[in-house]
Amino acid sequence: MNNRTDTISGYLDDWENVSFEDKQQVVDLMITVIHATSEKLQIEMT
């Protein structure tokens, strides 16, 4: 695994105890694009 994957895995292993700011950081690393319309929501992840 690479460093980014290790970081994300570490946060996910203890998700209930992770701070809100750290959860935001994990989501920022995982989601690349969000397309939203009134009819549909599409989230692209790495």
N, C-alpha and C positions, 0 to 999 in steps of 0.2 A: 504494500500500500504506500501511497505517497503521503506527504506531510499533511496536506489538506484533508484527505480521507481519514487519516488518524485523528486529526482535530475534530472533525465532524463525529466520528465514531465515539470519541471520548465524551462529547457532549450528549449524544443520544443514549449512551449507557447510563447516564445519571440525569436524564431530562427533567425529572420532577424537582430536582434540587438546583437546576441551572437558573441563573438570573435572567430576567427579561431581556436585558441587553445582549447577553450571550446567545439567547435563543434567536434574537434578531440577526446576529452575526452568522449563525448557522444557516438560517433561511436565506440570507444574502449570498452565501456561498453555494447554496443548492439551486436556487431559482435563477434562471438566466433571462427569461422573458415572460411577461404576463400580458395577454391580449384579452380585453374585456369589452363586451358590448352589452346592450340591454337583453340580448337573447342568449349569450354564450360567454363562458369564462374558460380560457385556455392558459395553462401554466406549463412552461417548458423548463425542465430541470436538467442539470448536468449529470 
